[in-house]
Amino acid sequence: MSEKSGGALQREIGQTKPFRSAAQEATISILRTADVVRRRLIEVVEPYGITLQQYNVLRILRGAHPDPLPTLEIGERLIERMPGITRLLDRLEEKSLVRRERCTDDRRLVHCWITAAGLDLLGTMDDAVDRADDAGVGELAGDEIEALAALLERVRRGSRS
């Protein structure tokens, strides 16, 4: 990392000592950036009465629509893995945004669908979410966005090993 970028991150987080390594600086930069992007998206979804995690579940179910997804598969597809997918689905079902049904062949399996109300809510939110996505990478050109996505994929792939 360059002295200039490291200095900016250090100032941003109020760190007075240099990073131990370029890897540490990059890791902290990724975490800080994820937090900034997450907070921006929270500001977008909360006025619609849902959390960012609930939005993510609805987004996943819309992608599978009209087919259902098993609860465990939804949990695996979440952007941020978290325990308590059942409680998350409980809250969405209370709001009539999802529907669940226990499988008759395997009682352990619960299928989930997005409802018409869930689809309508996401449709209402789409423009605001798209604007937040664009603003999140607004400083980058199209080819830089593609390069960033490719680099982040490599980081994730390396973190899995």
PAZAPA-4460 file (N, C-alpha, C; in steps of 0.05 Angstrom, whole numbers, plus 32768, in hexadecimal, padded with zeros to 4 digits):
% residues 161
    n_x    n_y    n_z   ca_x   ca_y   ca_z    c_x    c_y    c_z   seq   type   mol
   8011   7FE8   8000   8000   8000   8000   8012   8019   8000     1      M     A
   8008   802D   7FF4   8018   8046   7FF3   8017   8055   800D     2      S     A
   802A   8065   8012   802C   8076   802A   8013   8087   802C     3      E     A
   800B   8091   8014   7FF3   80A3   8013   7FDA   8095   801C     4      K     A
   7FD5   807C   8011   7FBC   806E   8018   7FBD   8065   8035     5      S     A
   7FD4   805C   803F   7FD7   8053   805A   7FD2   806A   806D     6      G     A
   7FDD   8081   8066   7FD9   8098   8077   7FBC   80A0   8079     7      G     A
   7FAD   809E   8063   7F91   80A5   8063   7F81   8092   8075     8      A     A
   7F86   8078   8072   7F78   8065   8083   7F7F   8068   80A0     9      L     A
   7F99   806D   80A6   7FA2   8071   80C1   7F93   8089   80CD    10      Q     A
   7F92   809F   80BE   7F84   80B7   80C8   7F66   80B1   80CC    11      R     A
   7F5A   80A3   80BA   7F3E   809D   80BB   7F37   808D   80D4    12      E     A
   7F48   807A   80DC   7F41   806A   80F4   7F50   8074   810D    13      I     A
   7F5E   808A   810A   7F6C   8096   8121   7F83   8086   812B    14      G     A
   7F91   8078   8119   7FA8   8068   8120   7FC1   8078   811C    15      Q     A
   7FD2   8079   8131   7FEA   8089   8130   8003   8079   8127    16      T     A
   8003   805F   812C   801A   804F   8125   8015   8042   8109    17      K     A
   802B   803D   80FB   8028   8030   80E0   801C   8014   80E3    18      P     A
   8010   800B   80CE   8007   7FEF   80CD   801F   7FDC   80CF    19      F     A
   801A   7FC4   80DA   8030   7FB1   80DC   8038   7FA6   80C1    20      R     A
   8026   7FA6   80AE   802C   7F9C   8093   8017   7FA7   807F    21      S     A
   801E   7FA4   8066   800B   7FAC   8051   7FF2   7F9A   8052    22      A     A
   7FF6   7F81   805A   7FDF   7F6F   805C   7FCC   7F78   8072    23      A     A
   7FD7   7F81   8089   7FC6   7F8B   809E   7FB7   7FA5   8095    24      Q     A
   7FC5   7FB6   8087   7FB8   7FCE   807D   7FA2   7FC8   806A    25      E     A
   7FA7   7FB5   8058   7F92   7FAD   8044   7F7A   7FA0   8052    26      A     A
   7F7F   7F8F   8066   7F69   7F83   8075   7F58   7F97   8083    27      T     A
   7F65   7FAA   8091   7F56   7FBE   809F   7F47   7FD0   808B    28      I     A
   7F53   7FD5   8075   7F46   7FE6   8060   7F2D   7FD8   8056    29      S     A
   7F2F   7FBD   8051   7F17   7FAE   8049   7F01   7FAF   805E    30      I     A
   7F09   7FAB   8077   7EF5   7FAB   808C   7EE8   7FC7   808F    31      L     A
   7EF8   7FDC   808E   7EEE   7FF7   8090   7EDB   7FFE   8079    32      R     A
   7EE3   7FF6   8061   7ED3   7FFB   8049   7EB8   7FEC   804B    33      T     A
   7EB9   7FD3   8053   7EA1   7FC3   8057   7E8E   7FD1   806A    34      A     A
   7E99   7FDC   8080   7E88   7FEA   8094   7E7C   8003   8088    35      D     A
   7E8A   8012   8078   7E80   802A   806C   7E69   8023   8058    36      V     A
   7E6D   800F   8048   7E59   8006   8034   7E41   7FFB   8043    37      V     A
   7E45   7FEB   8058   7E2F   7FE0   8067   7E1E   7FF6   8074    38      R     A
   7E2B   800A   8080   7E1C   801F   808C   7E0B   802F   8078    39      R     A
   7E16   8033   8060   7E07   8041   804B   7DEE   8031   8043    40      R     A
   7DF1   8016   8041   7DDA   8006   8039   7DC6   8004   8050    41      L     A
   7DCF   8004   8069   7DBC   8004   8080   7DAB   801D   807F    42      I     A
   7DB7   8033   8078   7DA7   804C   8076   7D92   804B   8061    43      E     A
   7D97   803B   804C   7D84   8038   8036   7D6D   8025   803E    44      V     A
   7D73   800F   804A   7D5E   7FFB   804F   7D4E   8000   8068    45      V     A
   7D59   800C   807D   7D4A   8010   8096   7D30   8020   8093    46      E     A
   7D2F   8035   8082   7D16   8043   807F   7CFF   8032   8074    47      P     A
   7D06   801B   8069   7CF1   8008   805E   7CE9   7FF4   8074    48      Y     A
   7CF4   7FF7   808C   7CEB   7FE6   80A2   7CF9   7FCB   80A3    49      G     A
   7D0F   7FC8   8096   7D1D   7FAE   8097   7D3B   7FB4   809D    50      I     A
   7D49   7F9F   80A6   7D65   7FA0   80AB   7D74   7F98   8091    51      T     A
   7D8E   7F9D   8092   7D9F   7F96   807B   7D9F   7F77   8077    52      L     A
   7D9F   7F68   808E   7D9E   7F4B   808C   7D84   7F42   8080    53      Q     A
   7D6E   7F4F   8088   7D54   7F47   807D   7D53   7F4E   805F    54      Q     A
   7D5E   7F64   8057   7D5F   7F6C   803B   7D6E   7F56   802C    55      Y     A
   7D85   7F4D   8037   7D95   7F38   802A   7D85   7F1F   8026    56      N     A
   7D75   7F16   803A   7D64   7EFE   8037   7D50   7F02   8021    57      V     A
   7D43   7F1A   8020   7D2F   7F1F   800B   7D3C   7F1F   7FF0    58      L     A
   7D54   7F2A   7FEE   7D62   7F2B   7FD4   7D68   7F0F   7FCB    59      R     A
   7D71   7EFE   7FDD   7D77   7EE2   7FD6   7D5D   7ED4   7FCD    60      I     A
   7D47   7ED7   7FDB   7D2E   7ECA   7FD4   7D23   7ED5   7FBA    61      L     A
   7D27   7EEE   7FB4   7D1E   7EF9   7F9B   7D2E   7EEC   7F84    62      R     A
   7D47   7EE8   7F88   7D58   7EDB   7F74   7D4F   7EBF   7F6D    63      G     A
   7D43   7EB1   7F81   7D39   7E96   7F7D   7D1C   7E95   7F73    64      A     A
   7D0E   7EAA   7F77   7CF1   7EAC   7F70   7CEC   7EA3   7F54    65      H     A
   7CD8   7E92   7F4F   7CC2   7E8B   7F60   7CC8   7E71   7F71    66      P     A
   7CE0   7E66   7F6F   7CE6   7E4E   7F7E   7CED   7E55   7F9B    67      D     A
   7CE8   7E42   7FAC   7CF0   7E46   7FC8   7D0D   7E3F   7FCD    68      P     A
   7D17   7E47   7FE4   7D32   7E3F   7FEC   7D30   7E33   8008    69      L     A
   7D3F   7E1F   800E   7D40   7E14   8029   7D4E   7E29   803B    70      P     A
   7D45   7E29   8054   7D50   7E3C   8068   7D6E   7E3B   8069    71      T     A
   7D79   7E23   806A   7D97   7E20   806C   7DA5   7E2C   8054    72      L     A
   7D99   7E29   803C   7DA6   7E34   8025   7DA6   7E53   8026    73      E     A
   7D90   7E5E   8030   7D8F   7E7C   8033   7DA6   7E84   8045    74      I     A
   7DAA   7E76   805C   7DBF   7E7C   806E   7DDB   7E7B   8061    75      G     A
   7DDF   7E67   8050   7DF9   7E65   8042   7DFD   7E7B   802D    76      E     A
   7DE8   7E86   8022   7DEA   7E9A   800E   7DED   7EB7   8019    77      R     A
   7DE8   7EBA   8033   7DEA   7ED5   803F   7E05   7EE1   803A    78      L     A
   7E05   7EFB   8035   7E1E   7F0A   8031   7E2F   7F08   804B    79      I     A
   7E22   7F0D   8061   7E2F   7F0B   807B   7E23   7EF3   8089    80      E     A
   7E33   7EDE   808D   7E28   7EC6   809A   7E22   7ECD   80B7    81      R     A
   7E0B   7EC2   80BF   7E03   7EC8   80DB   7DF2   7EB1   80E5    82      M     A
   7DF3   7EAD   8100   7DE1   7E99   810B   7DC5   7EA6   810D    83      P     A
   7DB1   7E96   8111   7D96   7EA2   8115   7D87   7EA8   80FC    84      G     A
   7D8B   7E98   80E7   7D7B   7E9D   80CE   7D5D   7E98   80D4    85      I     A
   7D57   7E86   80E6   7D3B   7E81   80ED   7D2E   7E9A   80F8    86      T     A
   7D3B   7EA7   810B   7D30   7EC0   8116   7D2D   7ED6   8101    87      R     A
   7D40   7ED7   80EF   7D3F   7EEB   80DA   7D26   7EE5   80C8    88      L     A
   7D22   7ECC   80C1   7D0B   7EC5   80B2   7CF1   7EC9   80C1    89      L     A
   7CF1   7EC4   80DB   7CD9   7EC9   80EC   7CD1   7EE6   80E9    90      D     A
   7CE4   7EF8   80EB   7CDD   7F15   80E9   7CD2   7F1C   80CD    91      R     A
   7CDE   7F11   80B8   7CD4   7F16   809D   7CB9   7F0A   8099    92      L     A
   7CB4   7EF3   80A5   7C99   7EE7   80A2   7C84   7EF7   80B1    93      E     A
   7C8B   7F02   80C9   7C79   7F13   80D8   7C71   7F2C   80C7    94      E     A
   7C83   7F35   80B6   7C7E   7F4C   80A5   7C71   7F44   808B    95      K     A
   7C6B   7F2A   8088   7C5F   7F1F   806F   7C70   7F22   8056    96      S     A
   7C8A   7F22   805A   7C9D   7F26   8044   7CA7   7F0B   8039    97      L     A
   7CA6   7EF6   804A   7CAD   7EDC   8042   7C98   7EC8   804C    98      V     A
   7C98   7EB1   803F   7C87   7E9B   8047   7C98   7E82   804B    99      R     A
   7C92   7E73   8060   7CA1   7E5A   8065   7C8E   7E42   8066   100      R     A
   7C99   7E2B   805E   7C89   7E13   805E   7C9C   7DFC   8064   101      E     A
   7C94   7DEB   8077   7CA4   7DD4   807D   7CA0   7DBF   8068   102      R     A
   7CB5   7DB2   805F   7CB4   7D9E   8049   7CA5   7D85   8054   103      C     A
   7C93   7D7B   8044   7C84   7D64   804D   7C95   7D4A   804C   104      T     A
   7CA8   7D49   803A   7CB9   7D31   8038   7CCF   7D30   804D   105      D     A
   7CD9   7D48   8055   7CEE   7D49   8069   7CE7   7D60   807C   106      D     A
   7CDC   7D5A   8093   7CD2   7D6E   80A6   7CE8   7D80   80B0   107      R     A
   7D02   7D78   80AD   7D18   7D8A   80B6   7D1C   7DA1   80A2   108      R     A
   7D12   7D9E   808A   7D17   7DB2   8075   7D00   7DC6   8074   109      L     A
   7D07   7DDF   8074   7CF3   7DF5   8072   7CF9   7E05   8059   110      V     A
   7CE5   7E07   8047   7CE7   7E17   802F   7CDD   7E33   8033   111      H     A
   7CEB   7E46   8027   7CE4   7E62   802A   7CE0   7E6F   800E   112      C     A
   7CCB   7E80   800D   7CC5   7E8F   7FF4   7CC3   7EAD   7FFC   113      W     A
   7CC9   7EBE   7FE9   7CC3   7EDA   7FEC   7CA6   7EDE   7FE4   114      I     A
   7C98   7EEF   7FF3   7C7C   7EF4   7FEC   7C79   7F0B   7FD9   115      T     A
   7C61   7F10   7FCF   7C5C   7F27   7FBE   7C63   7F41   7FCC   116      A     A
   7C5D   7F42   7FE6   7C64   7F5A   7FF5   7C82   7F5D   7FF7   117      A     A
   7C91   7F47   7FFA   7CAE   7F49   7FFA   7CB9   7F52   7FDF   118      G     A
   7CAE   7F48   7FC9   7CB6   7F50   7FAF   7CB0   7F6E   7FAA   119      L     A
   7C99   7F77   7FB3   7C91   7F93   7FB1   7CA4   7FA5   7FC0   120      D     A
   7CAB   7F9C   7FD9   7CBD   7FAC   7FEA   7CD8   7FAF   7FDC   121      L     A
   7CE3   7F99   7FD2   7CFD   7F9B   7FC4   7CFB   7FAC   7FAB   122      L     A
   7CE6   7FAA   7F9D   7CE2   7FBA   7F85   7CE2   7FD8   7F8C   123      G     A
   7CD6   7FDF   7FA2   7CD5   7FFA   7FAC   7CF1   8004   7FB4   124      T     A
   7D01   7FF1   7FBE   7D1C   7FF8   7FC9   7D31   7FF8   7FB3   125      M     A
   7D2D   7FEB   7F9D   7D42   7FE7   7F89   7D51   8000   7F81   126      D     A
   7D43   8015   7F7A   7D51   802D   7F71   7D63   8039   7F87   127      D     A
   7D59   8039   7FA0   7D69   8044   7FB6   7D82   8033   7FBB   128      A     A
   7D7F   8018   7FBA   7D95   8006   7FBE   7DA9   8009   7FA7   129      V     A
   7D9F   800B   7F8E   7DB1   800F   7F77   7DC1   8028   7F7A   130      D     A
   7DB5   803E   7F83   7DC3   8057   7F87   7DD9   8054   7F9C   131      R     A
   7DD2   8045   7FB2   7DE6   8041   7FC7   7DFD   8030   7FBC   132      A     A
   7DF7   801B   7FAC   7E0C   800B   7FA0   7E1E   801C   7F8F   133      D     A
   7E12   802D   7F7E   7E22   803E   7F6C   7E33   8052   7F7C   134      D     A
   7E27   805D   7F91   7E36   8070   7FA2   7E4D   8062   7FB0   135      A     A
   7E49   8049   7FB8   7E5E   803A   7FC6   7E78   8037   7FB6   136      G     A
   7E75   8037   7F9C   7E8D   8034   7F8B   7E8F   804C   7F78   137      V     A
   7E82   8061   7F7F   7E80   8079   7F6D   7E9A   8086   7F66   138      G     A
   7EAF   8081   7F75   7EC9   808D   7F70   7ED8   807D   7F5B   139      E     A
   7ECE   8066   7F53   7EDC   8054   7F41   7ECF   8054   7F25   140      L     A
   7EE0   8050   7F11   7ED6   804C   7EF5   7ECD   802F   7EF2   141      A     A
   7EBE   802A   7EDC   7EB4   800F   7ED7   7EC8   7FF9   7ED8   142      G     A
   7EDF   7FFE   7ECB   7EF4   7FE9   7ECB   7F01   7FE6   7EE7   143      D     A
   7F02   7FFB   7EF6   7F0C   7FF9   7F11   7EF9   7FEA   7F24   144      E     A
   7EDF   7FED   7F1F   7ECB   7FDE   7F2E   7ECE   7FC0   7F29   145      I     A
   7ED2   7FB9   7F10   7ED6   7F9D   7F08   7EF0   7F92   7F14   146      E     A
   7F05   7FA2   7F14   7F1E   7F99   7F1F   7F1C   7F96   7F3E   147      A     A
   7F0E   7FA8   7F4B   7F0A   7FA6   7F67   7EFA   7F8D   7F6E   148      L     A
   7EE5   7F87   7F60   7ED5   7F6F   7F65   7EE7   7F56   7F61   149      A     A
   7EF8   7F56   7F4D   7F09   7F3F   7F48   7F1E   7F3C   7F5E   150      A     A
   7F29   7F52   7F68   7F3C   7F51   7F7E   7F2F   7F47   7F97   151      L     A
   7F17   7F51   7F9D   7F09   7F49   7FB5   7F02   7F2B   7FB4   152      L     A
   7EFB   7F21   7F9C   7EF6   7F04   7F99   7F0F   7EF5   7FA0   153      E     A
   7F26   7EFE   7F97   7F3F   7EF0   7F9D   7F45   7EF0   7FBB   154      R     A
   7F3F   7F06   7FC8   7F42   7F08   7FE5   7F30   7EF3   7FF3   155      V     A
   7F17   7EF2   7FEB   7F04   7EDE   7FF7   7F0D   7EC2   7FF1   156      R     A
   7F16   7EBD   7FD9   7F1F   7EA2   7FD2   7F37   7E9A   7FE3   157      R     A
   7F4A   7EAD   7FE7   7F61   7EA7   7FF7   7F5B   7EA4   8015   158      G     A
   7F45   7EB1   801E   7F3D   7EAE   803A   7F30   7E94   8040   159      S     A
   7F26   7E86   802B   7F18   7E6D   802F   7F2C   7E56   8033   160      R     A
   7F45   7E59   802A   7F58   7E43   802C   7F64   7E40   8047   161      S     A
***
